[in-house]
Amino acid sequence: MKYRILTLLATVALAVLTSCGGGESVPVELSIIPNPVSMQGGGKGVDLAVPGELPAVKTSIDASLEPEEYVLDTRKGKVRIKGGSEAGIFWGKQTLIQIVAQCGDHIPGVLIKDKPAFAYRGAMLDCCRHFFTVDEVKDYIDLIALHKLNVFHWHLTEDQGWRAEIKQYPRLTEVGSMRAETLVGHYGSDKYDGTPYGGFYTQDQMRDVVAYAAERFITVIPEIEMPGHASAALASYPELGCRGENYPYKVQTTWGVFPEIFCAGNPKVITFLEGVLDEICDIFPSEYIHIGGDEAPRDEWEKCPECQALMKEMGFTREAELQSYIIKTIEDYLAAKGRKIIGWDEILDGGVSQSATVMSWRGTDGGIAAARMGNDVVMAPNSHYYLDHYQTADPAANGEPLAIGGYLPLKRCYAFDPYENLGDEEKVHIKGIQGNVWTEYIASYPHVQHMLLPRVAALAEVAWSPDCRTSYEEFVKRLETALLPIYQARGCNYADYAFKGIE
């Protein structure tokens, strides 16, 4: 949404918040998420001509501030926001949206000084297992912008569907974007809906999303999976698999990990991946390109003459080194374009260069190991930030919609410590955190919202101001005051378990 929120029908109760930044701050009857570094009350405040509508804002750039830092001042009858850059001003406006949502016709006098702890604050949306329209993707971007996240990780290729138009390889979308049917119910079920399912984004649509995100100071990082999760690509171009061009590869209709994998010993695979990435880099200006690297079974490499020949030629003793060979080759190719790779923590298995950034999803062990090796890390552990997990301990009794399993209540999201078990020299390599919405069991966008909200608010506070966290109970009160009215005004399908005291 723009810098205007829907008019609220009633003034919500105010919660008392005290800043975490020391100094002479005094309690202010405002709730902000993420909790600001510093907040002082005083002055006359600002009267609103229309309750729920944002007032005029005077903005300026202050070179003494960090790029995402902002100062919001309402003490002298006007709203002033200065930032270290336009991004800082934008984050200040997100704070103003929360203030207006809870203040009726008068904003109290307040001085807020705020900046993020982490440079990388991300949320991923998987558009492969289930496909979401451009408008829905944009709404997702709006929601993460509201929470001051600055990275949208866009999962675009998978076993169950290839979603990115690549003009050099048209069969990726002609064939790879469509599966014959979809599993009904949980993994292991033998029931299918019998309905073809597909969809993809044109290059113009992807550029449109990138531009839309940039207006909100969000970087879009595309993910192109390699060497595993390749079924849709191999169904399109079977000659790239170890089983050869005559094997009937298919776009998968169920979930899980499949043996189909790009053939490491076939030089056409590198040519293909480089060609795909040429077009991806032309669409996405992000410094990072996500290359996946997770859940890549190596059984086919063990039986493949071409892969075994490459191992002998390179002096490899483990198939895991073939994966590292592919990753390093692609890393070098992208480096020549001024880009960097980021991948799931399996890229560590066969060894990885120090310039690669590791996204730790299998808990935090991979991130800890990477940080100790000197690699940069984004923490995205399934224990705390896999937002496709159930939100209560008894999903059936609490009427939760279908999920992949697991249990991830809001309280656990809020409790995450990105630096746990790390020394000071290792902490500098933790660049941020990310939440992931995998969509095997999330077939509609309202369901996406239900899984994202309000858990993304807990993630946002850990990513923006981990040292400013309050008690969990106080956080829930702030959440109910600061963001719940906005969720409601936007018509979001948020999960309300925490507000009911359900865990």
C-alpha positions in Angstrom: 0.0 0.0 0.0 1.1 3.6 -0.5 1.6 6.0 2.4 -2.1 5.9 3.3 -4.0 3.3 5.3 -7.7 2.6 5.2 -9.7 4.7 7.7 -10.2 2.9 10.9 -13.7 2.8 12.4 -12.5 3.1 16.0 -9.5 4.2 18.0 -7.6 1.2 19.3 -6.2 1.0 22.9 -2.7 2.3 23.3 0.1 0.2 24.7 3.0 1.7 26.6 6.4 1.3 25.0 9.8 2.3 26.4 12.7 2.6 24.0 15.7 0.3 24.4 18.4 2.7 23.6 19.3 4.4 26.9 19.6 8.1 27.3 16.7 10.2 28.7 13.9 8.5 26.9 10.5 8.5 28.7 7.6 6.2 28.2 5.4 7.0 25.2 1.8 5.8 24.6 2.8 4.2 21.3 3.5 0.7 20.1 6.0 0.2 17.2 7.2 -3.1 15.7 10.1 -3.5 15.3 10.8 -1.9 18.6 12.8 1.3 17.9 16.2 1.9 19.2 15.2 5.2 20.9 11.9 6.9 21.6 11.2 10.1 23.5 7.9 11.8 24.3 7.2 15.5 24.5 5.9 18.4 22.5 2.5 19.2 21.1 2.2 16.4 18.5 0.2 16.5 15.3 -3.6 16.8 14.7 -4.9 14.6 11.9 -7.5 16.2 9.6 -8.8 12.7 8.8 -8.4 9.9 11.4 -6.5 7.0 9.9 -5.0 9.0 7.0 -1.4 9.9 6.9 -0.5 13.6 7.3 1.9 15.6 5.2 5.5 14.7 5.9 8.6 16.9 5.5 11.5 14.7 4.6 15.3 15.2 4.2 18.5 13.3 3.8 21.1 13.4 6.5 24.5 12.2 5.5 25.5 11.7 9.1 23.0 8.8 9.4 23.5 5.3 8.2 21.7 4.5 4.9 18.7 2.7 6.5 18.6 4.9 9.7 15.8 7.4 10.2 14.7 10.0 12.7 11.0 10.7 13.0 9.9 13.8 14.9 6.3 14.9 15.7 7.0 17.2 18.6 6.5 20.6 16.9 3.1 20.2 15.2 4.4 18.7 12.0 5.8 15.3 11.0 9.4 15.4 10.0 11.4 12.3 8.8 15.0 12.4 7.9 17.0 9.4 6.8 20.5 8.4 5.8 19.0 7.7 2.4 15.6 7.4 0.7 15.5 3.9 2.2 15.8 5.3 5.7 12.9 7.8 5.0 10.8 4.9 3.7 11.3 2.9 6.9 10.4 6.0 8.9 7.1 6.2 6.9 6.4 2.6 7.8 6.7 3.6 11.4 4.4 6.5 10.8 1.8 4.2 9.3 1.7 2.2 12.5 1.5 5.4 14.6 -1.5 6.7 12.6 -3.2 3.4 12.8 -3.4 3.6 16.6 -3.8 7.3 17.2 -7.2 8.4 16.0 -7.1 12.1 15.3 -4.0 13.1 17.1 -0.4 11.9 17.0 1.4 12.5 20.3 4.7 14.4 20.3 7.5 11.9 19.9 11.1 11.7 18.7 12.1 8.3 17.3 15.7 7.4 16.4 16.0 4.1 14.7 18.2 1.8 12.6 18.4 -1.9 11.8 20.8 -4.3 13.3 21.1 -6.5 10.2 21.6 -5.5 6.6 19.8 -8.6 5.3 16.2 -8.9 6.5 14.4 -11.4 4.2 11.3 -13.4 3.4 11.0 -16.1 0.8 8.0 -17.1 -1.2 7.9 -20.4 -3.1 6.0 -19.9 -6.3 6.9 -23.4 -7.7 4.9 -25.9 -5.7 1.9 -23.5 -6.1 1.8 -20.5 -8.3 0.8 -16.9 -7.3 -0.1 -14.1 -9.6 2.0 -11.0 -10.0 -0.6 -9.0 -8.0 -0.3 -11.5 -5.2 3.5 -11.4 -5.3 3.3 -7.6 -5.1 1.0 -7.8 -2.1 3.5 -10.1 -0.4 6.2 -7.5 -1.1 3.9 -4.8 0.5 3.5 -6.9 3.6 7.2 -7.5 4.1 7.9 -3.8 3.5 5.4 -2.9 6.2 7.6 -5.0 8.6 10.8 -3.3 7.4 12.2 -6.3 5.6 14.4 -5.5 2.7 14.9 -8.7 0.8 12.3 -10.7 -1.2 13.8 -14.2 -2.0 11.8 -15.5 -5.0 11.8 -19.2 -5.4 11.3 -19.7 -9.2 12.4 -23.3 -10.2 11.6 -26.6 -8.7 10.7 -30.3 -9.4 7.0 -29.3 -9.5 7.3 -26.4 -11.9 9.7 -24.0 -13.6 8.3 -20.5 -13.3 10.8 -18.1 -15.0 10.6 -17.4 -18.8 14.0 -18.1 -20.3 13.9 -17.1 -24.0 17.0 -19.1 -25.0 15.4 -22.3 -23.5 11.6 -21.9 -24.3 10.7 -25.5 -23.3 11.4 -24.6 -19.7 8.0 -22.9 -19.6 6.4 -24.7 -22.5 6.9 -28.0 -20.8 8.5 -27.4 -17.4 5.9 -24.9 -16.0 3.0 -27.5 -16.2 2.5 -30.6 -14.1 -0.2 -33.2 -15.0 -1.9 -33.2 -11.6 -1.2 -32.5 -8.0 -1.2 -34.6 -4.8 -4.2 -34.2 -2.6 -3.5 -34.4 1.1 -0.2 -35.1 2.8 2.9 -36.6 1.3 2.4 -40.3 1.1 -1.2 -40.0 0.0 -2.1 -41.8 -3.3 -4.8 -39.4 -4.2 -4.4 -36.8 -7.0 -6.7 -34.1 -8.3 -6.4 -35.1 -11.9 -6.2 -31.4 -13.0 -3.2 -30.0 -14.9 -1.6 -27.2 -13.0 0.9 -24.6 -14.1 1.9 -21.0 -14.6 5.0 -18.9 -15.2 6.2 -15.3 -15.1 7.3 -13.6 -18.3 10.4 -11.6 -18.3 8.4 -8.4 -18.4 6.4 -9.5 -15.4 9.6 -10.3 -13.4 11.1 -6.9 -14.3 7.8 -5.3 -13.2 8.1 -7.1 -9.8 11.7 -6.1 -9.4 10.8 -2.4 -10.1 7.8 -2.6 -7.7 10.0 -4.0 -5.0 12.7 -1.4 -5.6 10.2 1.4 -5.0 9.9 -0.1 -1.5 13.6 -0.5 -1.1 13.4 -4.2 -1.3 15.9 -6.3 -3.3 14.6 -9.3 -5.2 16.9 -12.3 -5.1 15.9 -15.0 -7.6 16.5 -18.7 -6.9 17.5 -21.0 -9.7 17.9 -24.5 -8.3 21.1 -26.6 -9.1 22.1 -29.3 -9.3 19.1 -31.0 -7.7 15.4 -30.2 -7.7 15.8 -30.3 -11.5 12.8 -32.5 -12.6 11.0 -29.7 -14.4 14.2 -28.6 -16.2 15.0 -32.2 -17.2 11.4 -32.8 -18.4 12.0 -29.9 -20.7 15.6 -30.9 -21.8 16.1 -34.6 -20.9 19.6 -34.6 -22.5 20.8 -32.7 -19.4 20.1 -35.6 -17.1 22.3 -38.7 -16.3 19.6 -41.0 -17.9 19.8 -39.3 -21.2 17.6 -37.7 -23.8 15.4 -40.8 -24.3 14.4 -41.0 -20.6 10.8 -39.9 -19.9 11.5 -37.3 -17.2 8.4 -35.5 -15.9 7.4 -32.5 -13.9 6.7 -34.0 -10.5 3.1 -34.2 -9.2 4.0 -34.8 -5.5 6.4 -33.4 -3.0 9.7 -34.6 -1.6 13.2 -35.1 -2.8 13.7 -36.9 -6.2 16.8 -38.6 -7.6 16.6 -36.6 -10.9 19.6 -34.3 -11.0 21.6 -32.4 -13.6 24.4 -34.5 -15.0 27.7 -33.2 -13.6 29.7 -35.0 -16.3 27.9 -33.4 -19.2 29.4 -30.1 -20.3 26.1 -29.1 -21.8 24.8 -28.7 -18.3 27.2 -25.8 -17.5 26.4 -24.2 -20.9 22.7 -24.5 -20.0 23.0 -23.1 -16.5 25.2 -20.2 -17.7 22.6 -19.4 -20.4 19.8 -19.4 -17.9 21.8 -17.2 -15.6 22.6 -14.7 -18.4 18.9 -13.9 -18.7 18.3 -14.0 -15.0 21.1 -11.5 -14.4 19.6 -9.3 -17.1 16.3 -9.2 -15.3 17.4 -9.1 -11.6 20.0 -6.5 -10.7 20.6 -8.0 -7.2 24.1 -8.5 -6.0 23.2 -12.1 -5.0 21.8 -14.9 -7.1 20.5 -17.9 -5.1 21.6 -21.1 -6.7 19.8 -23.6 -4.3 22.2 -26.4 -3.8 20.0 -28.3 -1.3 18.7 -31.8 -1.3 20.7 -33.1 -4.3 20.9 -36.9 -4.1 24.1 -38.2 -5.8 22.9 -41.8 -6.5 22.7 -41.1 -10.3 26.2 -39.6 -10.3 27.5 -42.8 -8.7 26.1 -44.8 -11.7 26.8 -42.3 -14.5 29.9 -43.0 -16.7 30.3 -39.3 -17.6 30.1 -38.2 -13.9 32.6 -40.9 -12.9 34.9 -40.0 -15.7 34.9 -36.3 -14.5 35.6 -37.4 -11.0 38.7 -39.3 -12.2 39.8 -36.4 -14.4 39.5 -34.0 -11.5 41.0 -36.3 -8.8 37.8 -36.3 -6.8 37.1 -39.1 -4.3 33.6 -38.2 -3.3 30.5 -37.4 -5.4 29.9 -34.4 -3.1 32.9 -32.8 -4.8 31.0 -32.9 -8.1 28.4 -30.7 -6.5 31.1 -28.3 -5.3 32.6 -28.3 -8.9 29.3 -27.2 -10.3 28.7 -24.6 -7.6 32.3 -23.2 -7.9 32.0 -23.1 -11.8 28.8 -21.1 -11.5 30.2 -18.9 -8.8 33.1 -17.9 -11.0 30.8 -17.3 -13.9 28.6 -15.0 -11.9 31.6 -13.3 -10.3 32.7 -12.2 -13.8 29.3 -10.5 -14.0 29.9 -8.7 -10.7 27.5 -11.1 -8.8 27.8 -13.3 -5.8 26.2 -16.6 -5.0 24.1 -17.5 -2.0 23.0 -21.1 -1.4 21.4 -23.4 1.2 23.8 -24.9 3.7 24.4 -28.1 1.7 26.8 -26.2 -0.5 29.2 -26.7 2.4 29.2 -30.5 1.9 32.0 -30.8 -0.7 33.8 -27.6 0.2 32.9 -24.0 -0.8 34.9 -20.8 -1.5 34.9 -18.1 1.2 33.1 -15.7 -1.2 29.9 -17.8 -1.1 27.2 -16.8 1.3 25.5 -19.7 3.1 21.8 -19.7 4.0 21.4 -22.0 7.0 18.1 -23.9 7.0 18.9 -27.2 8.7 18.9 -25.5 12.0 21.8 -23.2 12.7 24.7 -25.7 12.6 25.5 -25.0 8.9 25.5 -21.2 9.6 27.7 -21.7 12.6 30.2 -23.8 10.6 30.2 -21.3 7.7 30.8 -18.4 10.0 33.7 -20.2 11.7 35.1 -20.8 8.2 34.9 -17.1 7.4 31.8 -17.3 5.1 29.0 -14.8 5.4 25.7 -16.3 6.6 22.0 -15.7 6.5 20.2 -17.6 9.3 16.9 -19.2 8.1 16.6 -22.2 10.4 13.6 -24.5 10.0 13.4 -24.6 13.7 12.4 -20.9 13.9 11.6 -19.5 10.5 10.0 -22.1 8.3 6.6 -20.4 8.1 4.9 -23.4 6.4 4.8 -25.2 9.8 1.8 -25.4 12.1 1.3 -22.5 14.5 -0.3 -24.4 17.4 0.4 -27.6 19.3 -2.9 -29.1 18.3 -3.7 -28.0 14.8 -6.9 -30.0 14.4 -8.4 -28.8 17.6 -7.6 -25.2 16.8 -8.9 -25.3 13.2 -5.6 -24.7 11.5 -5.4 -25.0 7.7 -3.3 -27.8 6.2 0.5 -27.4 6.7 3.5 -29.5 5.9 3.9 -30.5 9.6 6.2 -29.2 12.3 5.3 -26.8 15.0 6.4 -23.2 15.0 4.5 -20.9 17.3 4.9 -17.1 17.3 6.7 -17.3 20.6 9.5 -19.4 19.1 9.9 -17.0 16.2 10.4 -14.2 18.7 12.9 -16.1 20.8 15.5 -16.8 18.1 19.1 -15.7 18.8 21.0 -15.3 15.6 24.3 -15.2 17.4 23.9 -18.2 19.6 27.1 -20.3 20.1 29.2 -17.7 18.1 32.2 -15.7 19.3 32.7 -12.0 18.5 34.9 -12.7 15.4 32.3 -15.1 14.0 29.3 -12.8 14.7 30.4 -10.3 12.1 29.6 -13.0 9.4 25.9 -13.2 10.3 24.4 -10.8 7.8 20.8 -11.3 8.7 17.9 -13.7 9.0 15.1 -14.8 6.7 11.7 -16.5 6.9 10.6 -19.0 4.3 7.1 -19.8 3.0 7.2 -23.1 1.2 4.0 -23.9 -0.5 3.5 -27.6 -0.9 0.4 -27.4 1.1 -0.4 -23.7 0.5 -2.5 -23.5 -2.6 -4.0 -20.0 -2.2 -2.7 -16.5 -1.4 -5.0 -16.0 1.6 -3.4 -19.2 3.0 0.1 -17.6 2.4 -1.0 -14.6 4.4 -2.3 -16.8 7.2 1.2 -18.5 7.5 3.1 -15.2 7.2 1.1 -13.0 9.5 1.8 -12.3 12.3 4.9 -14.5 12.5 6.8 -12.2 10.2 6.4 -9.5 12.8 8.4 -11.6 15.3 11.1 -12.2 12.6 11.1 -8.5 11.8 11.9 -7.5 15.4 14.7 -10.0 15.6 16.1 -8.8 12.3 15.8 -5.1 12.9 16.2 -4.7 16.7 17.2 -7.9 18.4 18.6 -6.0 21.4 15.4 -4.1 21.8 13.1 -7.1 22.3 10.7 -7.0 25.2 9.1 -9.9 26.9 7.0 -12.1 24.6 3.8 -11.0 26.4 4.6 -7.3 25.9 5.5 -8.0 22.2 2.0 -9.6 21.6 0.4 -6.5 23.2 2.4 -4.2 20.9 1.6 -6.4 17.9 -2.1 -6.2 18.7 -1.9 -2.4 18.9 0.6 -1.6 16.2 0.0 -4.0 13.4 -3.3 -5.8 13.9 -5.4 -2.7 12.9 -3.4 -2.6 9.7 -3.9 -6.2 8.9 -7.6 -5.8 9.5 -7.7 -2.6 7.3 -6.0 -4.4 4.5 -8.3 -7.4 4.8 -5.4 -9.8 5.5 -6.1 -13.4 6.5 -3.8 -13.3 9.5 -3.5 -16.1 12.1 -5.0 -15.0 15.4 -3.9 -17.8 17.7 -1.5 -15.7 19.8 -4.1 -13.1 20.4 -6.3 -15.8 21.8 -3.5 -17.1 24.0 -3.2 -20.4 22.0 0.2 -21.9 21.5 
